[in-house]
Amino acid sequence: MRFEHLRQWLLEDWLLQCNGAGAPCHRLMVCASGYESRSSHWANFVMQRLKPEQVCESLVFGFTDRRCNGSRSNNDQIFKKFGFDIFDFASNEEKGVSKKLENCITTLVASRKHIPMEVHIDYSSMPRRWYCALFQTAHKCLRKCDSLYMWYSGGLYTNEEYPTAGISDFSLFSGQPTITPKVRTHLFGLGFDRIRASAIFRVVDPQNLVCFYGEPGVKSEYVKRVKTDNRDILAAAQYEFSVPVDNFTVAFSKIADVVRDYAQIGDVILVPDGPKPLVLASSLIPYLFERRGIVSLHVRQRKEQQSSALDVHASGSIYGFSVAGAHEQ
């Protein structure tokens, strides 16, 4: 799979372009309404700055679980203020949200055949099963003249204990393994959940271990926390490296370079965790190479050990990137 016209964006630059006198374009805004207050931060920021003539379609996915927790009610009110309809799905129902998005894009493209389209997905508060699947769906449905934008609002975490999640099973998200590789190298993405990372490490028992984490992060102290909380795993790694949370294109390229090096000696298994931009980048890497022996695993959490609903507030930083659609016209 080729990711054509991959480009990093500052939100202010996109808004300037959007509000300028450019060629006509139709836009679809895709968001999530959950218990984190940052769920509506991107939409609230953008909708107050778009010119009135910039008409946008909208698609908001709400969680059926934890509907009374945190900032869910306030998020619903903000989306409804802008006329956004909310469609509820379970947080583990990626097929449902993907089908809804596919139908919406197909309908909009068919009704405006000669007008380029932009799909904007704010994945700040989405579970990885949603945002990774939504990227795939939008990318394959959009034409090469269209653009897919992914936006992420950084989160603020207080001194509260970061919620931990047990592991249930591993599912293959992308790529195909070889049958009997001589060497297997696991690439671990690290975040705040040290208990989860340790559990994954014990289950996988990697032959070769490489670790990466976000640096710079949303705040400098977050990097120190990740290194401290995961010091045992980092000590077991043959190699560690950092990638920027605020620049998806650089992070994607850097992870791909490391994968390319280790793929020369055997299989590479990515086990992404940590900030969502790094999880998304790691999940898409196998599509870039399109060869056996490079896979990305998603680790499911136990239902009986689901993490508590921590209301994460937006830091104010919003990072985005865009890529052209893959569908041939």
N, C-alpha and C positions, 0 to 999 in steps of 0.2 A: 504494500500500500504506500503510495506516495503522498506526502503531506506538502502540497504545493502552496507557495506563497505564505509560508509560515512567518508570522510577523508579531513582534512584541508591541503592545500598545500602552500608552498612558491614557487614562480615561478622559482627561482634559483634551488631549489631541483628537480622540475620536469624536467627542462632543463638538469640537470646533469644526471638524470635517462634516459632521452630520448636519450641523446648523448652517453650513455654508451653502452657496448656490451651486451645488453639484448636480450630477445626473440624477434622475428619479430613482428611488430605491424603496423597496418595501421591507419592513422590519417585523420580526417576531421576537418578543421578549419572553424568555422561559425562566421561571423562578421557583423557589420552594418556600412554603410557609410552614415554619416549624417553631420549636420552643426557644431557639436562639434569636436574640434581638437583631443580630446581623443578617437574618434571613431577608429582611426588607430594606436593608441599608442601601444596596446598589440601586434597586428600583426607585426608592425614594429620592436618592441623589440625582439620578438620571432624569426622571420624569419632571422634576422641578426645573430642569435646565434645558430640556428640549423645547424648541420653538413650537407653538401651537399647530403649525401646519405639518409638523412631522408626526404623521399618524402611524401608530404602531399597533399591531395585534399582540395579544398576550396569552400566556398559558402558565398558570400557577398550579403547582402540585403541592397539596397539603398532606400532612401525615395523618392517617387514621389513628395511629397510636400516639399517646401523650398529648392529646388535643387540649388538655386543660393545664399543661405545664408551661412554666416560664412565660415567654413573650408571645405565645401563639395567638392569643386573642388580639393583641395589639398589631401583630403582623397582618392578620386577616383584615383588620380595619384599614390599615395603610394600603393594602392591595385593592380593596374595594373602593377606596377613595379615588383611585385612578381608573376605576372601571375594570379591573382585572378579575376575571372569573377564577374560582378556585375549585380544582378537582382533586378529591381525596383518594389516596392510595396508601397501602401498607408500605412501611419503609423497606421491606424486603421484596417488593413487587416491581422489579425492574422491567419485566416484560410488559406490564400494563402501562407504565409511563412511557416506555419506548414506542409502543403501538399508538398511543395517543399523540405523541409528537410526530410520528411518521404520517399519520392521517392528516394532521394539521399542515405539515409542510407540503405534502402531496396536493392537497386542496388549494393552498395558496399559490404554489408554482403553476398549477394548471389554470388558475384564474388570471394569472398575470404572466403569461408566457414570455413576453419580451422585456420584462422589467427585472433587473437583478434583485436578489433577495439577501437579506442579512438575518441570521438567527443568532440571538444573543442568549447565552445560558449562564445564569448566575449560579454557580455550584458551591457557593460558600457554606451553605448549611445542608447540602445534600449528602446522603450516604453514598459511599463509593459505588455501590451496586446500581445507583441511579445515574450518577454523573458520567461514569465510564460507559455505560450503555447508551446514554443520551448522546454522548459525543459520537459514538459509532453510528447511531441511527441518523443523526443530522448530517454527518459527513457523507454517508452513502446516498442520502436522499437529495442533497443539494447539488446543483449543477456547478460546473467549473467556473461559471460566471458569478456564482453566489459566494457568500462568505459565512463562515461559522466563527463566532466570537465566544470565548470562554472567559468569564470574569470571576475573580476571587477577592472577597473582602477579608483582610487579615483580622484575626481575633485577638482579644485581650483576655488573658487568663490571670486570675488573682492568685493569692497564696493558697487558695483552696486546693485540696488534693485532686489532681486530675483523675477523672473517672477511669477505672480500669475495666477491661473486658476479657473474659475467658475466651478460649478458642474451642470451636466445635469441630470444624473440619476445613480442609483445604480444597478449593475448587480452581480448576484451570480457567483463567479468564482469556488468555490469548497465547498463541504459539503452539508448537507441537514438539514434544520431547523426542529424542532418539531412543532406541530400545536398550542398547547396552553401551552407554558412553564410557570412555576410559576415565574421565574426570568430570565431576559436577562441581560447579562453582555457584554458591548462593550469594546473591546481592540483597542485603537487608537494608531497607529504609527504616530509619530510627526516628521516633518521636518521643512524646512524654510518657507513654504507657510502658514503663519498664517491666511490669509484671507480664503483660502480653508478649513483649519482645522476648523475655526469658523463656516463656512457655513455647513460643514458636521455635526458639533456638534448640530447646530440649527435644522437641518432636522431630525437627528436621535433621538435627545432628550433622551439620554441614561438613563435608570433606574439605572444601576450600570456602572460606568466608570473607566476603568483602562488605563493608558497611558504608553507608552514606547518610548524610543528614543535611538539613537546610542551614545555610550560612551565606549571606546574612539572613537572619530570620525577621519576623515582625518586630521583635525587640532583641537587643544584644544579649540580655540575660537568658533568653530562651535557649540560645545555643549552648551556654554554659550548663544549663539544666539538663539538656539532652545528653551532653557528654558525661556529666556526673551520674545521671540516672542509669546510663547504659555502659558504664566503665568496664564491667566484666565482659560484656559482649565485644566491646571495642578491643579489649586486651586479647581476645581470641581471634581477632580478624587478621588476615594476612595483609590487608590493605584497607585504608579508609580514605574517604574524600568527601568534600562538601559541595553543594550546589545551591545557587541562589533561589530562594522562595519567590522573590519579586521579579524573576525573569525566566519565564517558562522555556523560551527558545534556547537559552544558554544551558539551563538545567537538562533539557531533553538531549541536547547535543553532547553534553558532558557524560551523562549516563550511557548514551549510545556508544561513545568512544571507549568507555571501560568495558561494556558488554562485548564490543568488537574484539578487544584485546584478549579477553578470557575465552571467547568463543573459538579461538584458534587451538585451544587445548582440550575442549570438551563442551558439554552442555552448560548453559547459564540459566539459572532459575532466579527470577526476580521475585522478592517477597516484599512488596511495598507497604510502608506505614509512614506515619508522620504527617506533615502538612499536605493538604489535598492536591496542590499543584504537583508535588513530587510523586504522589500516588498515581495521579493521572498520567504523568510522563512515563513512569515505570510500566504502567499497564499497556501503553501504546507502543513501547519499544519493539516487541515481537512483530508488530505489523510493519514496522520500518524495514526489518531485515528479510522477512518472508522466507525463512529457511528453518528447517528442523533443528532442534537443539537449543532454541531460545524461547523461554516461556515466562509468563507472569502468573503468579498464583494470588488468589484472593482468599484471605482467611476469614471465615465466618465466626461470629461470636455466639456463645451459648445463650439461648433465650432466657434461661433461668439466671444468667449472670450478666444481663444487659447493663451497661453503664448507666449511671444516674443521669437525669436530664440537667446538664449544666448550661445555664443561660449565658452563652458567649456573646459579648458585646463587640461591635466593630471597632477596630483600631483607628479607622479613618483611611488606611492605605488600601487601595484597590488596584489589583494587578490583572492584566488581560493579555490575551493573544488571539490571533485570528489565523484561519487557514481556509483555502479555497475548497469548495465542494468536490466530490469525487465522481459524481454522476455525469456520464457523457450526454451531451445535449442531442 
